[in-house]
């Protein structure tokens, strides 16, 4: 029974697979392999091999370069020589880039966990410090403070989603009954969650002056809880300390693209040489299992490198709607 629930048949695996497809389905990773086949179909005929010798390339002399069909053969030789150098450097740099992207993804998720804890903390403090009284107005202010605590939490997540000032965010808060008439207009654009926590602290000061909150120590406890919430919610998608440096991302993108392009060109010229040696017979060439293994190998090679680089975009914002990859905010905040 356990084995049926785990592994490739598990619900979690299927959801993770669907999340990956959600992003990668529009990526044309087959294009590189098709380009290599196109190079083969363009240059794999006799006009590109005027010497017409068999084997097509003779690289036993002249420092590893061919003395026959020099344009096609030596182009392939140069590409083949460059690949190990670029591939090694790309693998090294890309490994650090992926590790850094995963680390930043975890950092953002950890910031969300800290925000959840700070929100629970402020709710507990308000619930225990602000007493329930016989005064209806006093109880209403207590309820407002508790509502504002949750409102600040939801606004923080909306900011991470880029919806803090959006009409969709406003409708979402109304659907949760966290927003009352006139409150949205009183908030500061771009910093609405800070406005809400300011309301909590200002109301706590008023209740302290009225004697409902019975000591300055209790007031300071609420102030500290507000400060903690503000600190933990301080722009969970901050580009200042939680983004990859632009030159680093550009260097990684350049290396990955160079590696893929050189591999594609190398395979394309190699397959053109193979087609010439098959005397232009596509049927003869493609009836060989080695040809298909070579094509599948190129497809996987280019897909792996391209997908590893694209992984940084998949993991960039963990506050979206994707199952498993993103934070299940609707479940955690319920």
C-alpha positions as CSV (number, residue, x, y, z in Angstrom):
1,X,0.0,0.0,0.0
2,X,2.8,2.4,0.8
3,X,4.5,1.7,-2.5
4,X,1.3,2.6,-4.4
5,X,1.2,6.0,-2.7
6,X,4.8,7.0,-3.3
7,X,7.0,7.3,-6.3
8,X,5.8,8.1,-9.8
9,X,2.2,7.1,-9.0
10,X,1.8,9.4,-6.0
11,X,-0.5,12.4,-6.1
12,X,2.4,14.7,-5.1
13,X,4.5,13.5,-8.0
14,X,1.7,14.1,-10.5
15,X,1.1,17.6,-9.1
16,X,4.8,18.5,-9.3
17,X,4.9,17.1,-12.9
18,X,1.9,19.3,-13.8
19,X,3.5,22.3,-12.3
20,X,6.6,21.7,-14.4
21,X,4.5,21.3,-17.5
22,X,2.7,24.5,-16.6
23,X,5.9,26.5,-17.2
24,X,7.9,24.4,-19.6
25,X,5.1,23.5,-22.0
26,X,5.6,26.7,-24.1
27,X,9.4,26.3,-24.3
28,X,10.6,25.1,-27.7
29,X,13.4,22.8,-26.5
30,X,13.0,20.7,-29.7
31,X,14.2,23.6,-31.9
32,X,17.9,23.0,-31.3
33,X,17.6,19.4,-32.5
34,X,15.6,20.5,-35.5
35,X,18.2,23.1,-36.4
36,X,20.9,20.3,-36.3
37,X,18.8,18.2,-38.7
38,X,18.3,21.2,-40.9
39,X,22.1,21.8,-41.1
40,X,22.4,18.1,-42.1
41,X,19.8,18.4,-44.8
42,X,21.4,21.6,-46.2
43,X,25.1,20.5,-46.2
44,X,24.9,16.7,-46.3
45,X,25.1,16.5,-50.1
46,X,28.0,16.0,-52.5
47,X,28.3,19.7,-53.4
48,X,29.6,20.4,-49.9
49,X,32.2,17.6,-50.2
50,X,34.1,18.3,-53.5
51,X,36.9,15.8,-52.7
52,X,34.3,13.0,-52.5
53,X,36.7,10.7,-50.6
54,X,35.8,7.8,-48.3
55,X,36.1,8.3,-45.4
56,X,35.0,11.9,-45.9
57,X,37.4,13.4,-43.4
58,X,41.1,12.5,-43.0
59,X,42.2,13.9,-39.6
60,X,45.3,11.6,-39.1
61,X,47.7,14.3,-40.4
62,X,48.0,18.1,-40.2
63,X,47.7,18.4,-36.4
64,X,44.3,16.7,-36.3
65,X,42.7,18.7,-39.1
66,X,41.5,17.1,-42.3
67,X,43.3,17.5,-45.6
68,X,40.2,16.5,-47.5
69,X,36.9,18.4,-47.7
70,X,38.5,21.0,-45.5
71,X,35.6,23.4,-45.1
72,X,33.1,20.9,-43.7
73,X,35.5,18.6,-41.9
74,X,37.6,21.3,-40.3
75,X,34.5,23.3,-39.2
76,X,33.4,20.2,-37.4
77,X,36.8,19.6,-35.9
78,X,37.0,23.2,-34.5
79,X,33.5,22.9,-33.0
80,X,34.4,19.6,-31.5
81,X,37.5,21.0,-29.9
82,X,35.7,24.0,-28.4
83,X,32.9,22.0,-26.9
84,X,34.8,20.5,-23.9
85,X,36.1,23.9,-22.8
86,X,32.8,25.7,-23.0
87,X,30.9,22.7,-21.6
88,X,33.1,22.4,-18.6
89,X,32.9,26.1,-17.8
90,X,29.1,26.2,-18.4
91,X,28.5,23.2,-16.1
92,X,30.6,24.8,-13.3
93,X,28.9,28.2,-13.5
94,X,25.4,26.8,-14.0
95,X,25.8,24.6,-11.0
96,X,26.4,27.6,-8.8
97,X,23.6,29.5,-10.5
98,X,21.0,26.8,-9.9
99,X,22.2,26.4,-6.3
100,X,21.9,30.1,-5.7
101,X,18.4,30.2,-7.3
102,X,17.2,27.4,-5.0
103,X,18.7,29.1,-2.0
104,X,16.9,32.4,-2.8
105,X,13.6,30.4,-3.4
106,X,14.0,28.9,0.1
107,X,14.8,32.3,1.6
108,X,11.5,33.7,0.3
109,X,9.6,30.7,1.6
110,X,11.3,31.1,4.9
111,X,10.3,34.8,5.0
112,X,6.7,33.7,4.5
113,X,7.0,31.3,7.5
114,X,8.4,34.0,9.6
115,X,5.5,36.3,8.6
116,X,3.0,33.6,9.6
117,X,4.6,33.3,13.0
118,X,4.7,37.1,13.5
119,X,1.0,37.4,12.5
120,X,0.0,34.7,15.0
121,X,2.1,36.5,17.6
122,X,0.3,39.8,17.2
123,X,-3.1,38.1,17.1
124,X,-2.3,36.4,20.4
125,X,-1.0,39.6,22.0
126,X,-4.1,41.6,21.0
127,X,-6.4,38.8,22.1
128,X,-4.9,38.6,25.6
129,X,-3.9,42.2,26.2
130,X,-7.0,44.0,24.9
131,X,-9.8,42.8,27.3
132,X,-13.4,42.1,26.4
133,X,-15.5,44.7,28.1
134,X,-19.1,45.6,28.6
135,X,-18.5,48.6,26.3
136,X,-19.7,47.7,22.8
137,X,-17.4,50.4,21.2
138,X,-14.4,49.0,23.1
139,X,-15.1,45.5,21.9
140,X,-15.5,46.8,18.3
141,X,-12.0,48.3,18.4
142,X,-10.6,45.1,19.7
143,X,-12.2,43.2,16.8
144,X,-10.9,45.8,14.4
145,X,-7.4,45.4,15.7
146,X,-7.6,41.6,15.2
147,X,-9.0,42.1,11.7
148,X,-6.3,44.5,10.9
149,X,-3.6,42.0,12.0
150,X,-4.9,39.5,9.4
151,X,-5.4,42.3,6.8
152,X,-1.7,43.3,7.1
153,X,-0.7,39.6,6.7
154,X,-2.9,39.3,3.5
155,X,-1.6,42.6,2.1
156,X,2.0,41.4,2.6
157,X,1.3,38.4,0.4
158,X,-0.6,40.5,-2.1
159,X,2.5,42.7,-2.4
160,X,4.6,39.7,-3.1
161,X,2.2,38.7,-5.8
162,X,2.2,42.2,-7.3
163,X,-1.5,42.7,-6.5
164,X,-1.3,45.0,-3.4
165,X,-2.7,48.1,-5.3
166,X,-4.6,46.1,-7.9
167,X,-8.4,46.0,-8.0
168,X,-8.2,42.2,-7.9
169,X,-6.4,42.5,-4.6
170,X,-9.1,44.7,-3.2
171,X,-11.9,42.3,-4.3
172,X,-10.0,39.4,-2.8
173,X,-9.8,41.2,0.6
174,X,-13.5,42.1,0.4
175,X,-14.3,38.4,-0.2
176,X,-12.5,37.6,3.0
177,X,-14.4,40.3,4.8
178,X,-11.2,42.0,5.9
179,X,-11.9,45.3,4.3
180,X,-14.5,47.8,5.4
181,X,-15.8,50.8,3.5
182,X,-13.3,53.7,3.3
183,X,-10.3,51.7,4.5
184,X,-8.8,51.0,1.1
185,X,-8.8,54.7,0.2
186,X,-7.0,55.6,3.5
187,X,-4.1,53.2,2.8
188,X,-0.8,54.4,1.3
189,X,-0.2,53.0,-2.2
190,X,2.7,50.6,-2.3
191,X,2.8,50.3,1.5
192,X,-0.7,49.4,2.5
193,X,0.3,46.8,5.0
194,X,2.4,49.3,6.9
195,X,-0.6,51.6,7.0
196,X,-2.7,48.8,8.6
197,X,-0.1,48.1,11.3
198,X,0.1,51.8,12.0
199,X,-3.6,51.7,12.6
200,X,-3.1,48.9,15.1
201,X,-0.4,50.7,17.0
202,X,-2.4,54.0,17.0
203,X,-5.5,52.3,18.3
204,X,-3.4,50.5,21.0
205,X,-2.2,53.9,22.1
206,X,-5.7,55.3,22.3
207,X,-6.9,52.3,24.3
208,X,-4.0,52.7,26.7
209,X,-4.8,56.4,27.3
210,X,-8.5,55.4,27.9
211,X,-7.3,52.8,30.5
212,X,-8.6,49.8,28.6
213,X,-5.1,48.6,28.1
214,X,-4.0,48.8,31.7
215,X,-0.3,49.3,31.5
216,X,2.4,50.8,29.4
217,X,4.2,47.4,29.4
218,X,1.2,45.8,27.7
219,X,1.1,48.7,25.1
220,X,4.8,48.1,24.4
221,X,4.2,44.4,24.0
222,X,1.7,45.2,21.2
223,X,4.1,47.7,19.7
224,X,6.9,45.1,19.6
225,X,4.5,42.6,17.9
226,X,3.6,45.2,15.3
227,X,7.3,45.9,14.7
228,X,8.0,42.2,14.3
229,X,5.2,41.8,11.7
230,X,6.4,44.8,9.8
231,X,10.0,43.5,9.8
232,X,9.1,40.0,8.6
233,X,6.8,41.3,5.9
234,X,9.3,43.8,4.6
235,X,8.9,43.1,0.8
236,X,9.3,39.3,0.6
237,X,10.1,39.8,-3.1
238,X,12.7,42.4,-2.6
239,X,15.0,42.9,-5.5
240,X,17.7,44.5,-3.3
241,X,18.8,41.4,-1.4
242,X,16.9,38.5,-3.0
243,X,17.6,38.8,-6.7
244,X,20.4,37.3,-8.8
245,X,22.9,40.0,-9.9
246,X,22.1,41.0,-13.5
247,X,25.7,40.5,-14.8
248,X,25.8,37.0,-13.2
249,X,22.5,36.0,-14.9
250,X,23.6,37.5,-18.2
251,X,26.9,35.6,-18.0
252,X,25.1,32.3,-17.2
253,X,22.6,32.9,-20.1
254,X,25.4,33.6,-22.5
255,X,27.4,30.5,-21.5
256,X,24.4,28.2,-21.7
257,X,23.4,29.5,-25.1
258,X,26.9,29.3,-26.4
259,X,27.2,25.7,-25.2
260,X,23.9,24.7,-26.7
261,X,24.6,26.5,-30.0
262,X,28.1,24.9,-30.4
263,X,26.7,21.5,-29.5
264,X,23.9,21.9,-32.1
265,X,26.3,23.1,-34.8
266,X,28.7,20.3,-34.0
267,X,26.0,17.7,-34.3
268,X,24.6,19.3,-37.5
269,X,28.0,19.1,-39.3
270,X,28.7,15.7,-37.9
271,X,25.3,14.4,-39.3
272,X,26.0,16.1,-42.6
273,X,29.3,14.2,-42.9
274,X,27.5,11.0,-42.0
275,X,24.9,11.7,-44.7
276,X,27.6,12.2,-47.2
277,X,29.3,8.9,-46.2
278,X,25.9,7.2,-46.7
279,X,26.0,8.6,-50.2
280,X,23.0,10.9,-49.7
281,X,20.7,8.1,-48.7
282,X,18.5,9.3,-45.8
283,X,16.9,5.9,-45.5
284,X,20.3,4.2,-45.0
285,X,21.4,6.8,-42.4
286,X,18.1,6.8,-40.4
287,X,17.8,3.1,-40.5
288,X,20.8,2.9,-38.1
289,X,20.0,2.9,-34.3
290,X,23.1,5.0,-33.7
291,X,21.6,7.9,-35.6
292,X,18.5,7.9,-33.5
293,X,20.4,7.6,-30.2
294,X,22.5,10.6,-31.4
295,X,19.4,12.6,-32.1
296,X,17.8,11.7,-28.7
297,X,21.1,12.5,-27.0
298,X,21.2,16.0,-28.5
299,X,17.6,16.6,-27.5
300,X,18.2,15.6,-23.9
301,X,21.5,17.5,-23.7
302,X,20.0,20.8,-24.9
303,X,16.8,20.3,-22.9
304,X,18.8,19.7,-19.6
305,X,21.0,22.8,-20.0
306,X,18.1,25.0,-21.1
307,X,15.8,23.8,-18.4
308,X,18.4,24.2,-15.6
309,X,18.8,27.8,-16.6
310,X,15.1,28.4,-16.9
311,X,14.7,26.9,-13.4
312,X,15.6,30.3,-11.9
313,X,12.5,31.7,-13.5
314,X,10.3,28.8,-12.3
315,X,11.5,29.3,-8.7
316,X,11.7,33.1,-8.7
317,X,8.3,33.9,-7.1
318,X,6.9,31.2,-4.8
319,X,3.8,33.1,-4.0
320,X,1.8,32.1,-7.2
321,X,-1.0,29.6,-7.8
322,X,1.2,26.5,-8.6
323,X,0.7,23.4,-6.4
324,X,3.8,22.2,-4.5
325,X,6.2,24.7,-6.1
326,X,4.4,27.7,-4.7
327,X,3.3,28.3,-1.1
328,X,-0.3,27.0,-0.4
329,X,-1.3,30.4,1.1
330,X,-5.0,29.6,0.9
331,X,-4.5,26.6,3.1
332,X,-1.9,28.1,5.5
333,X,-3.8,31.4,6.0
334,X,-7.2,29.7,6.4
